[in-house]
Amino acid sequence: MKKYLVSYNFEGARWSLTIPAESHSEAERRLALLGYGTVDGELMATIPGWAAPFGKVFVALKNLWRQP
C-alpha cells in the first residue's frame, strides 16, 4: 500500500497524518469515513530525524537570500 498525506485544522493550526491506501481515490474514501480533512497526495519521501538540523539550516539560508 502507498501512504497518503491527509491534512486537517485543529485549534487554529494545520496538522497532517498519513493513511495507507492503494490509490488516491481509496484514500479519499477512507477519509470520508472520518468526515474531516483533505487528502493532499501521495507521500513520496520522508526526512530522517538525523537530517532535521540540515533542513533548518537550509531554510534559514534560503530566507536570508530572499530578504531585500
Order of alpha helices (4+ residues) and beta strands (2+ residues): beta-beta-alpha-beta-alpha
